[in-house]
Amino acid sequence: MAKIKTSKGFLEYKNHLLHFGDKVINKEVMLDNLRVLSIYLDKIDINWGPAFGTLIGIVRNDDFQPWKPLFDIYILKEDEERFKDILWLLLEADFKLVRHERRGLYYLERNGEYFKIFVLHKISSDVRHTGGSDFIHEKYLQNTVKWDFKGIMLNVPAEVDEYLTFQYGEDWITPKQTVMYSEGLIAKYCHWGVTKLLDLMPDSIYYAWLLSHRQADFRRFKIRCEKAGIPLPKNVQLASMKPRKYKKVMTVGVYDLIHKGHVELYRRAKGLGDYLIVAAQDGDFILKYKPTAKVLNSTEDRKYMIKSIRYVDEVITYTDVDKIVQEVDFDVFVTGSDQCHDGFQRAIRWCEEQGKEHIVLGRTDGVSSSELKAKISSKASIGRINPDDKFNRIVY
């Protein structure tokens, strides 16, 4: 049995050698499966939606493509840990995890129908990579609208026509099968043989093989970008394809009032690698440049509280974020959506130039340090000593 590490423990599954041959989607069953799956994915509030040929069928024909054997879905790398946790609940809803590939690919099956779930890695601030032959501009994933597909609301790019034209050419509106699914026993066993060989490869060989293939795909992607007049950052590297036996993740912040949102940040960040480094900003440095800042806990106290959280492996102190990224050994730099000032922009550019991954993790809804401080301040102003009260009681 194979197994996947989740925050709830190891999830065991059988890694099947899949071959779809002449199979096509059973529309009625797939629609029921999609409806159930969408409920669970929406529950964990992640960015997901139809991808590639599946997206074309939905947008062009409001239907499944008649020749496809499965339903393609994308999720973002920073949401993978939440997705893995929801697998436990999906098992209770009769889904089965039937295959997982190291490059970032999951196959789910329910009632004989299959979902292929691509995990999209960031290779620059503007581009994501499936781990396969496809690259996608970030704007088509972040700027989405809800599309009503047979009563199920799905995320599709707001500029979906532009995206599909870039990805597949102007004739994408004409129904045409571009991916052929091989049939026959010889094709089946050849496919199984290659798949099994890749499964058994050690990481050093597997990722080297993958990188050599993906570099050719990326060259073709760059040519398309040049023709479309879309600039790409210089020296973009396929960081997610590089083998690493021990991946280090780093995130930075003040972390004055530790709360649920911070714990969730550390949990998700740890899921992106093997070793989590949390850098807490030096309190004296904060007050030097922001004398009116209200930091309640000392640097050492904040570090002590951070280190007590089980997802954190190491806690360090930093002053400038664009300096600490150059001083610490790490592979993945994690930031929050609100960490966007000039220092962070310089740090992010440096990471991209050095081939390090940069991941933005969204906030946990309903909690933040500023909100907690505001509540504390509000409570403090309401509860006060009444000097006229002979018992000196607190008045609320």
C-alpha positions in Angstrom: 0.0 0.0 0.0 1.2 3.5 -0.8 0.5 6.4 1.7 0.3 10.1 1.8 1.2 12.3 4.8 -1.6 14.5 6.0 -2.0 16.6 9.2 -4.4 13.8 10.4 -1.9 11.0 9.8 -0.9 8.8 6.9 -3.6 8.0 4.4 -3.1 4.7 2.8 -4.3 3.9 -0.7 -3.5 1.5 -3.6 -1.5 3.3 -6.4 -3.2 1.9 -9.5 -1.7 1.8 -13.0 -4.4 3.5 -14.9 -5.2 3.2 -18.6 -8.4 4.6 -20.0 -8.3 3.4 -23.6 -11.7 4.0 -25.2 -13.5 4.9 -22.0 -15.7 8.0 -22.1 -17.4 9.9 -19.3 -20.8 8.7 -18.1 -22.4 12.1 -17.9 -25.1 11.4 -15.4 -22.7 9.7 -12.9 -20.0 12.3 -13.4 -22.4 15.1 -12.8 -23.5 13.6 -9.5 -19.8 13.0 -8.6 -18.9 16.6 -9.4 -21.8 17.9 -7.4 -20.6 16.0 -4.3 -16.9 16.9 -4.8 -17.7 20.6 -5.2 -19.4 20.6 -1.8 -16.3 19.3 -0.1 -13.8 21.5 -2.0 -15.9 24.6 -1.4 -16.1 23.7 2.3 -12.3 24.1 2.7 -12.3 27.4 0.7 -9.6 26.6 -1.8 -9.0 28.0 -5.3 -10.1 25.2 -7.7 -11.9 24.8 -11.0 -12.0 22.9 -14.3 -8.8 22.7 -16.3 -7.6 22.2 -19.9 -10.0 20.2 -22.2 -12.6 20.0 -19.5 -12.7 23.8 -19.3 -13.1 24.0 -23.1 -16.1 21.6 -23.0 -17.8 23.6 -20.2 -17.3 27.0 -21.8 -17.9 26.0 -25.4 -20.7 23.4 -25.2 -21.9 23.6 -21.6 -21.1 19.9 -21.5 -18.4 17.3 -21.0 -16.2 16.7 -23.9 -17.6 13.6 -25.6 -14.2 11.9 -26.0 -12.7 12.5 -22.6 -12.4 9.7 -20.1 -12.1 11.9 -17.0 -12.7 15.4 -15.5 -9.7 17.7 -15.1 -9.4 20.0 -12.1 -6.7 22.3 -10.9 -5.8 23.3 -7.3 -2.9 25.6 -6.2 0.2 24.2 -4.5 -0.5 26.3 -1.4 -3.8 24.6 -1.0 -2.5 21.1 -1.3 -2.4 20.4 2.4 -6.0 21.4 2.8 -6.9 19.2 -0.1 -5.0 16.2 1.4 -6.9 16.7 4.7 -10.3 16.6 2.9 -9.4 13.3 1.3 -10.4 11.6 4.6 -14.0 13.0 4.2 -14.1 12.2 0.5 -13.4 8.5 1.4 -16.5 8.5 3.5 -18.4 9.9 0.5 -17.4 6.8 -1.6 -14.5 8.5 -3.4 -11.2 6.6 -3.7 -7.7 7.9 -4.2 -6.5 5.6 -6.9 -3.3 7.2 -7.9 -0.8 9.9 -6.8 2.3 11.1 -8.7 5.2 13.0 -7.2 5.0 15.8 -9.8 1.7 16.9 -8.3 -1.1 14.8 -9.6 -4.0 13.0 -7.9 -6.6 10.7 -9.4 -9.9 10.2 -7.6 -12.6 7.6 -8.6 -16.2 7.3 -7.6 -18.7 5.0 -9.2 -16.4 4.2 -12.1 -15.8 7.8 -13.0 -12.4 9.6 -12.6 -11.1 13.1 -11.6 -7.6 14.1 -12.5 -6.4 16.8 -10.1 -3.4 19.0 -11.1 -1.4 20.8 -8.4 -0.1 24.0 -9.9 3.3 25.1 -8.7 4.6 28.7 -8.9 7.7 29.1 -11.0 7.5 32.9 -11.0 5.2 35.6 -9.8 3.3 35.4 -13.1 3.4 31.7 -14.1 2.3 28.3 -12.7 3.3 24.8 -13.8 1.4 21.6 -13.6 4.5 19.4 -13.4 3.5 18.2 -16.9 3.5 20.0 -20.3 1.2 22.9 -19.3 2.1 26.3 -18.0 -0.6 28.9 -16.9 -0.4 32.6 -16.2 -1.3 33.5 -12.7 -3.9 36.1 -13.6 -6.1 33.4 -15.1 -6.2 31.6 -11.8 -6.5 34.5 -9.4 -9.0 36.6 -11.5 -11.9 34.2 -11.8 -15.7 34.3 -12.1 -18.4 31.8 -11.1 -19.7 29.7 -14.0 -23.0 27.9 -13.7 -22.4 24.4 -15.1 -25.6 22.4 -14.8 -26.4 23.9 -11.4 -22.8 23.6 -10.1 -20.8 26.8 -9.6 -17.3 26.5 -10.9 -14.3 29.0 -11.0 -13.3 29.9 -14.6 -10.9 32.7 -15.7 -12.7 36.0 -16.0 -10.9 36.4 -19.4 -11.7 32.9 -20.4 -11.8 33.6 -24.2 -8.3 35.2 -24.0 -6.9 32.3 -22.0 -8.2 29.6 -24.2 -7.1 31.4 -27.3 -3.6 31.8 -25.9 -3.5 28.2 -24.7 -5.1 26.4 -27.7 -5.3 28.9 -30.6 -8.2 30.8 -32.1 -9.8 27.5 -33.3 -10.6 26.3 -29.8 -14.2 27.2 -30.4 -14.4 24.5 -33.0 -15.0 21.0 -31.5 -11.9 18.9 -32.2 -10.2 16.0 -30.4 -6.6 16.9 -30.0 -5.6 14.3 -27.4 -5.9 10.7 -28.5 -6.3 7.9 -25.9 -4.5 4.8 -27.1 -6.5 1.5 -27.3 -5.4 -2.1 -27.5 -3.4 -4.4 -25.2 0.0 -3.5 -26.6 -0.6 0.2 -25.9 -2.1 -0.6 -22.5 0.9 -2.7 -21.4 3.4 -0.1 -22.8 1.7 2.6 -20.9 1.7 0.6 -17.7 5.4 -0.3 -18.1 6.4 3.4 -18.5 4.2 4.4 -15.5 5.6 1.7 -13.3 9.1 2.6 -14.2 8.5 6.2 -13.3 6.9 5.2 -10.0 10.0 3.1 -9.1 12.6 5.7 -10.0 14.5 7.3 -7.1 13.9 11.0 -6.8 17.3 11.9 -8.2 16.6 10.2 -11.5 12.9 10.9 -11.6 13.2 14.7 -11.2 16.2 14.8 -13.6 14.1 13.0 -16.3 11.1 15.2 -15.6 13.2 18.4 -15.7 14.7 17.5 -19.1 11.2 17.0 -20.6 9.6 20.1 -19.0 12.4 22.4 -20.2 11.4 21.6 -23.8 7.7 22.3 -22.9 8.8 25.6 -21.2 10.6 26.7 -24.4 7.5 26.2 -26.4 5.5 28.2 -23.8 8.0 31.1 -24.0 7.6 31.2 -27.8 3.8 31.4 -27.4 4.3 34.3 -24.9 6.6 36.1 -27.3 4.1 35.8 -30.1 1.3 37.1 -27.8 3.4 40.0 -26.6 3.4 38.7 -23.0 6.7 39.4 -21.1 8.1 36.7 -18.9 10.6 37.3 -16.0 14.2 36.6 -16.9 16.0 33.6 -15.6 12.8 31.7 -14.6 13.7 28.3 -13.3 11.6 25.2 -12.9 12.3 25.0 -9.2 9.6 22.5 -8.5 11.3 20.0 -10.8 14.6 20.0 -9.0 15.2 17.0 -6.7 15.6 17.9 -3.0 15.9 15.3 -0.4 15.2 17.7 2.4 13.1 20.8 1.5 13.3 23.8 3.8 10.5 26.3 4.0 10.8 29.8 5.5 8.1 32.4 6.4 8.5 35.7 8.2 6.4 38.1 10.3 6.0 39.9 13.6 3.7 37.3 15.3 2.9 39.4 18.3 -0.4 37.8 19.2 -0.3 34.1 18.3 -3.7 32.9 17.1 -5.4 30.3 15.0 -4.5 32.0 11.8 -0.7 31.7 12.6 -1.0 28.0 13.5 -2.9 27.4 10.2 -0.1 29.3 8.3 2.6 27.2 9.9 0.7 24.0 9.2 0.2 24.8 5.5 3.8 26.1 5.2 5.2 22.9 6.8 3.2 20.9 4.2 5.2 22.5 1.4 8.4 20.9 2.6 10.1 19.0 5.4 11.6 21.6 7.7 9.9 24.9 8.6 11.9 28.0 9.6 9.9 30.9 11.1 11.6 34.3 11.2 10.2 36.7 13.8 11.1 40.4 13.3 13.2 42.0 15.9 11.2 44.2 18.3 13.9 46.9 18.6 14.1 47.2 14.8 10.3 47.6 14.5 10.3 50.4 17.1 13.3 52.1 15.5 11.4 52.6 12.2 7.9 52.6 13.6 8.0 54.3 17.0 4.2 54.3 17.4 4.0 50.6 16.7 2.3 48.6 19.5 4.3 45.4 20.0 3.0 43.7 23.2 5.5 40.9 23.5 9.3 40.9 23.4 11.3 39.3 20.6 12.3 36.4 22.8 8.8 35.8 24.2 7.4 35.8 20.6 10.1 33.3 19.5 9.3 31.1 22.6 5.6 30.9 21.7 6.3 30.3 18.0 8.7 27.4 18.8 6.1 25.7 21.0 3.9 25.1 17.9 4.5 21.6 16.7 4.8 22.5 13.0 7.8 24.8 13.6 11.3 23.4 13.5 13.4 26.5 13.9 12.8 30.1 15.0 15.2 32.9 14.1 15.2 36.7 14.3 15.4 39.1 11.3 15.4 42.8 10.7 15.0 43.4 6.9 13.1 40.7 4.9 15.2 41.3 1.7 18.3 40.6 3.8 17.2 37.5 5.6 16.3 35.6 2.4 19.9 36.0 1.4 21.3 34.8 4.7 19.3 31.7 5.4 19.4 28.3 3.5 15.9 27.5 2.3 14.0 26.3 -0.8 10.5 27.8 -0.4 9.6 31.3 0.7 6.1 31.7 2.1 4.4 35.0 2.5 0.9 36.3 3.3 -1.3 38.2 0.9 -0.7 41.4 2.8 3.1 41.2 2.9 3.7 43.3 -0.2 5.8 46.4 0.7 9.0 47.2 -1.1 11.2 45.0 1.1 9.0 42.0 0.3 9.0 42.8 -3.4 12.8 42.8 -3.4 12.9 39.6 -1.4 10.5 37.9 -3.8 12.5 39.1 -6.9 15.7 37.7 -5.3 14.0 34.3 -4.7 12.8 34.1 -8.3 16.3 35.0 -9.6 17.8 32.3 -7.4 15.3 29.6 -8.5 13.6 29.4 -5.2 9.9 28.9 -4.9 7.7 31.7 -3.6 4.2 30.8 -2.4 1.5 33.2 -1.1 -0.8 31.7 1.5 -4.1 33.5 2.1 -5.3 34.5 5.5 -7.5 32.4 7.7 -10.9 34.0 7.6 -12.3 35.6 10.8 -9.1 36.2 12.7 -6.1 38.6 12.6 -3.7 40.2 15.1 -5.0 43.7 14.3 -8.6 42.6 15.0 -7.6 40.9 18.3 -5.8 44.0 19.4 -8.8 46.1 18.5 -11.0 43.8 20.6 -8.6 43.9 23.5 -8.5 47.7 23.3 -12.3 47.9 23.2 -12.6 45.6 26.2 -10.0 47.6 28.1 -11.9 50.9 27.5 -15.1 49.3 28.7 -13.8 47.7 31.8 -12.4 50.4 34.1 -12.0 51.2 37.8 -14.8 53.4 39.2 -13.1 55.6 41.9 -16.5 56.5 43.4 -17.4 52.8 44.1 -16.5 52.0 47.7 -15.8 48.4 46.7 -13.6 49.6 43.8 -15.3 47.2 41.5 -14.7 46.8 37.7 -17.6 48.4 35.7 -18.6 46.7 32.5 
